[in-house]
Amino acid sequence: MPRTMTALFGGTGPDWEYREVPVPDPAPGQVLVRTEAVAFNNADTAMLDAADPANGTGKEYVAGFEFAGEIAAVGEGVHGPAVGERVMGTTARSFAQYVLADHRHVLPIPDGVGYDEAAALPTGLLTEHGALRAGSFQAGQSVLITAASSGIGLIGVQIAKAIGAGTVIATTRSAARRELLTRTGADVVVVTDEQDLTQTVLEATGQDGVDVVLDHVGGQTFADCLPATRVDGHVVNIGRLGQARSTIDLDALSYRHLRLRGVSFGFTRAAELGAVMAELTPQVLPAVAEGRIRPVIDTTLPFDQANTAAARLRTHQAHGKVVLSMP
């Protein structure tokens, strides 16, 4: 194993910077993974911009949250996974040639899934399945997924179908992405720049509304989801791609007896995140192995082109995930 590695730092300017740093040693409960690929999330470019010393914090950090690779070493008390096993996982500071992760935050890569695909899966799998569980989803129910053409939303559509959703309704702002969502498994696509979200969902559900909402947008979209949800239904907010603040109709909330949940599967609650990851094994990983769940990858670039990848993300034209392959 080499003594040094290349890692991607933010907080040094408007772009990421590559640095040579020591390869870390795993502490008790940790695994060290030699990464083969890493994937971007929306938070990555937002964090880079916020840390830019010209107009932000100037606080330096190693970027990234999502990776795939091979176990290189394990810390004390780790009885699985083993050295040499292919894994995908989530942790902060993942944009590096070697990554330290809590052993509970990695999953085995199913046979037939390459590293580029595997790197693009963990955040979507744990977030969308965890949100469905938070919404008390049961097979046969209907699910509304907002911003479904995002990298995570596309995984959500596939998971909902794989675990037995009766109807999946997906929203997108662009009519050009309708075919992508249909191909991914959405039964109904709502183009919110052209259609009224609430009215279209009610029409698609016989005026009853959906059983579970996974909202990635917030703002007015979150408010519009409430009257589109059936009586005693669940609305789970996951992200705020549109706006963090929302003004809702309390009549829609109260008269429909809705249950609202907010979820954020961060690293501050390591045991909770580990439990969410463990729940993927019975239902979700088999669907990945069978090809029923696959990430939609927009672009794969070499690791040394991270700033090109950031430019692609900032266009908001990416169809799916942007991935970096390690040398």
Protein Blocks (a to p, Z undefined) as FASTA:
>chain_A
ZZbdcdddehiajbdcddddddddddehiacdddfbdcddfklmmmmmmmmmklmnopac
dedjbdcdddfbdcehiabdcehiacddddehklcfbdcddfklcccddehiafklmmmm
mmmmmmmmmmmmmnopaehiacddehklbmklmmmmmmmmmnopabdcdddfbfklmmmm
mmnopabdcdfklbcfklmmmmmnoonopfbdcdfkgmmllmmmmmmpcehiacddfbdf
kbmcdcddfklmmmnopacddddddfklmmlmmmmmmmmmmmmmmmmmnopaccddfbdc
dfklmmmmmmmmmnopagcjdddddZZ
